Amino acid sequence: MRMKNNFIAMFTTTTLLAVAFICTSGKASAQTKEEPIELKAQAGMTTRGTKTDKNIKVDEKPNKAGESANPPAGKAGTRSSAAAGCRVELDNSTGWFIKVYVDGVFRGTMGKWDDSYLTVLPGETTVYARADFDDGSYKYWGPKLYSCGPGKIIYFKMSR
């Protein structure tokens, strides 16, 4: 009887370890990373004065004093992978500061040689990036349209 109990205990332990291993390895592969998309810089026209960039809908602007936006679903309370959306990883392989726009809306400035990431909602999204210079000229990357879903990783490398 004792040998039978030892066998049952060992079988149960082995089964639980196998299930834990399968569950853990499933989570690790839940995010899929695509091949890097390398965007080469393109020279833009000088924009001093009234010319505007058609790829920018909402540019960088200061926060309004006393005003705060409500947190998105992924930041309010507990996190879930469904609410997280798609991760966009950005690689600034230049010595320039680069402004990043998603669907035409300013999302941040990357430092020289910097890496960054942002999370966007699943679906079709456009990424556009731009390095402005003190003489009014600029270099740009994109716009690049992509489609992503929950757990997917999109990788953009911006180079000269």
HELIX and SHEET records of a PDB file:
HELIX    1   1 ARG A    2  ALA A   28  1                                  27    
HELIX    2   2 SER A   81  ALA A   84  1                                   4    
SHEET    1   A 3 THR A  32  LYS A  33  0                                        
SHEET    2   A 3 LYS A 152  SER A 159  1                                        
SHEET    3   A 3 ILE A  37  LYS A  40  1                                        
SHEET    1   B 4 THR A  32  LYS A  33  0                                        
SHEET    2   B 4 LYS A 152  SER A 159  1                                        
SHEET    3   B 4 CYS A  86  SER A  93  1                                        
SHEET    4   B 4 ASP A 115  VAL A 120 -1                                        
SHEET    1   C 5 GLN A  42  ALA A  43  0                                        
SHEET    2   C 5 TYR A 138  CYS A 148 -1                                        
SHEET    3   C 5 GLY A 123  ASP A 132 -1                                        
SHEET    4   C 5 ILE A  98  VAL A 102 -1                                        
SHEET    5   C 5 VAL A 105  MET A 110 -1                                        
END                                                                             
